[in-house]
Amino acid sequence: MSASTWIVIVNYRTADLVVDCLRSLSTQVGDLGGGRVIVADNASGDASTERLAAEIAAGGWSAWAEVHAQPRNGGFAYGNNAGIRAAMAATHAPDYVLLLNPDTVARPGAVRALVDFMEAHPDVGIAGSLLENAAGGVDCSAHRIPSPLGELNGAARLGLLSRLLHRHAVSPPRRDEAHECDWVSGASMIVRRQVLEQIGPMDEGYFLYFEEVDFCCRARAAGWSVWYVPESRVLHLEGASTGIRVAAKRRAAYWYDSRRRFFVTHHGVGGLLLADLLWAAGRLSFLLRAALGLTKPGGHADPKRFMFDLLWGDLRALLSGRARAGGARP
């Protein structure tokens, strides 16, 4: 019998996107080895549960897909954990659980490529897919752990510094072959059952963002490796469900809370302070170069009030003793 794989999709007011995701999975059901797809609806309050249940019935997908309504919107880790618990409680516990974002479309063979890789590499605990973007390109989905020096590099946007700190870049240049990395994007991430049994569920203290980084760190600390598998291709409409890529928009408080929680958890309070100091130094150097006309026009733009929200938010949290507090609810 082939390996059993259950898929978990968390929905919050993105029913149309989830339907497209389910449609892409409908041709890959045979690769689940008897597993199912669980859509955990985080109390959307917009009739998402009814809409999705109706679409599943109309599409003839009831044999392999179901919707689980959650009592509250507890965040991405919360919704994933609910689906994982349901999978682990099945009569035959799955060999793997695949976490998919609602704003994804699984390309043909995407599930099979991940399962085949995991079956061939029993020391790998987590693997992630190649993520295509809406523009037809490929986004980085194999990353390095965020660090204070990585914060300096990201904020400064200086070629010479980036070359010196290339080992600390969170998102390094893409490689075409499967390879080990520190963490993979939670948009399409397969997890071995033994990893879940050993390290437990995702940390629900992260409302949204950084939860998969934390989870991969914990898995690696427990002796499991994390790999990027480009043979598994998934279209990711990043930001379609959260608006994270809208630069003119002020970033939600939970992003800053999640970043802060990650740094304090994995680098300590001193690591968070150092990360913020280096980020501020890099940012100020960038602003000075921009004022002198030494930067290229255009490029990546920060969200509205980004510097204030990041630095003041962290300082306020440290002074109040809430540095590891969970993300704020929208």
Helices and strands as residue ranges (DSSP letters): E 5-11, H 15-25, G 29-32, E 37-41, H 48-58, E 65-69, H 76-88, E 96-100, E 104-106, H 110-120, E 124-132, E 138-139, E 142-143, H 148-156, H 159-164, G 166-168, E 179-181, E 183-184, E 188-192, H 193-199, H 211-221, E 225-236, H 253-291, H 306-320
